Amino acid sequence: MAEKPALFLDGKRLYLRTLEVGDLDRARRWMNDPEVRRYLLCRVPIDEVSERTWFDGRNRGPFPTDIVLAIVLKRGHRHIGSTGIHQINWIDRHATTGAVIGEADCWNRGYGSEAKALVLRYCFETLGLHRVCSAVLATNGRSLAYLKKSGYREEGRFREHTFRDGGWIDEVRLSILADEWQALEKKKKR
């Protein structure tokens, strides 16, 4: 009998589980891929040692400040990306989210939106956060669209914040509040 996957958050087409040592080679491949890295802050090559150092250095325990999860398709249990809740402030109850779909054949299929929905439910219903933020390069239309579809609102821009491909790009800052998320969830149930 096949072993049941170690899912943490269960969606329709995918689930989120803890990131494991066996995922690191794949994640490193994504972070070093110029097409994937195009919209990320990662600019230097990531080798096996630096990836493992990051993995081993993550804080754990009852109140971590970062939670990183693998995005896995239910069909075939294929790891296609990662998502995280970062800079968790347990006192002021806010955090920042981020995600990457590393497998190019999985882009533009709504997997990022589904993963974001699972993460937001966890942030607001389980962790009791009040505010969840995200930042995206203005040239990353896919991420901007799925964040807005998820209920995030643009709060502002850091003008010409990032230098890429010979030019300056704005960084867009967005957030969603717990009551805004709850209102969207009520609408979905109608």
Buried (B, 14 or more C-beta within 10 A) or exposed (E): EEEEEEBBBEBEEBBBBEBEEEBBEBBBEBBBEEEBBEBEEEEEEBEEEEBEEEBEEEEEEEEEBBBBBBBBBBEEEEBBBBBBBBEBEBEEBBBBBBBBBBBEEBBEEBBBBBBBBBBBBBBBEEBEBBBBBBBBBBBBEBBBEBBEBBBBEEEEEEEEBBEEEEEEBBBBBBBBBBEBBEEBBEEEEE
